[in-house]
Amino acid sequence: MLREVASRFIIVFSLYARSKKLKILDKNISIIYLNTAPA
């Protein structure tokens, strides 16, 4: 459940980062998400 909430937060935050044009931050979030996503 915690992972579910965290992944949802990451997705929302990455969309927020894109909307704010924080491209570097968005790229870092994507890398973190790929590293933490269930295989």
Backbone hydrogen bonds in HBPLUS format (Angstrom, degrees):
<---DONOR---> <-ACCEPTOR-->    atom                        ^
c    i                          cat <-CA-CA->   ^        H-A-AA   ^      H-
h    n   atom  resd res      DA  || num        DHA   H-A  angle D-A-AA Bond
n    s   type  num  typ     dist DA aas  dist angle  dist       angle   num
A0005-VAL N   A0001-MET O   3.02 MM   4  6.36 161.8  2.05 155.5 158.6     1
A0006-ALA N   A0002-LEU O   2.91 MM   4  6.10 162.1  1.94 150.2 155.8     2
A0007-SER N   A0003-ARG O   2.86 MM   4  6.00 161.8  1.89 149.0 153.4     3
A0008-ARG N   A0004-GLU O   3.03 MM   4  6.23 155.0  2.10 145.0 152.0     4
A0009-PHE N   A0005-VAL O   2.93 MM   4  6.17 157.9  1.98 149.7 155.8     5
A0010-ILE N   A0006-ALA O   2.89 MM   4  6.14 156.8  1.95 150.0 156.4     6
A0011-ILE N   A0007-SER O   2.98 MM   4  6.21 158.3  2.03 146.9 152.0     7
A0012-VAL N   A0008-ARG O   2.99 MM   4  6.24 167.7  2.01 153.0 156.1     8
A0013-PHE N   A0009-PHE O   2.79 MM   4  5.94 160.0  1.83 150.4 156.8     9
A0014-SER N   A0010-ILE O   2.84 MM   4  5.99 152.2  1.92 147.0 154.2    10
A0015-LEU N   A0011-ILE O   3.05 MM   4  6.31 154.5  2.12 147.5 154.0    11
A0016-TYR N   A0012-VAL O   2.94 MM   4  6.22 153.0  2.01 145.7 153.8    12
A0017-ALA N   A0013-PHE O   2.80 MM   4  6.05 154.3  1.87 146.0 153.3    13
A0018-ARG N   A0014-SER O   2.95 MM   4  6.19 154.7  2.01 143.8 150.1    14
A0019-SER N   A0015-LEU O   2.99 MM   4  6.24 156.3  2.04 145.7 152.1    15
A0020-LYS N   A0016-TYR O   3.01 MM   4  6.27 139.3  2.19 143.8 154.9    16
A0020-LYS N   A0017-ALA O   3.20 MM   3  5.10 126.9  2.50  92.0 105.7    17
A0022-LEU N   A0017-ALA O   2.82 MM   5  5.08 168.0  1.83 153.9 151.5    18
A0021-LYS N   A0018-ARG O   2.93 MM   3  4.79 156.5  1.98 101.6 108.5    19
A0026-ASP N   A0022-LEU O   2.86 MM   4  6.06 159.5  1.90 155.2 162.1    20
A0027-LYS N   A0023-LYS O   2.93 MM   4  6.12 152.7  2.00 144.9 151.8    21
A0028-ASN N   A0024-ILE O   3.01 MM   4  6.33 155.0  2.07 147.5 154.1    22
A0029-ILE N   A0025-LEU O   2.90 MM   4  6.18 155.6  1.95 151.3 158.2    23
A0030-SER N   A0026-ASP O   2.94 MM   4  6.19 154.9  2.01 146.6 153.2    24
A0031-ILE N   A0027-LYS O   3.04 MM   4  6.32 155.5  2.11 146.9 152.9    25
A0032-ILE N   A0028-ASN O   2.95 MM   4  6.20 162.4  1.98 150.5 155.4    26
A0033-TYR N   A0029-ILE O   2.82 MM   4  6.02 158.0  1.87 150.0 156.5    27
A0034-LEU N   A0030-SER O   2.91 MM   4  6.13 158.9  1.95 148.4 153.8    28
A0035-ASN N   A0031-ILE O   2.98 MM   4  6.20 149.1  2.08 145.7 154.3    29
A0036-THR N   A0032-ILE O   2.95 MM   4  6.16 140.0  2.12 145.3 156.1    30
A0037-ALA N   A0033-TYR O   2.81 MM   4  5.74 130.6  2.05 147.9 159.2    31
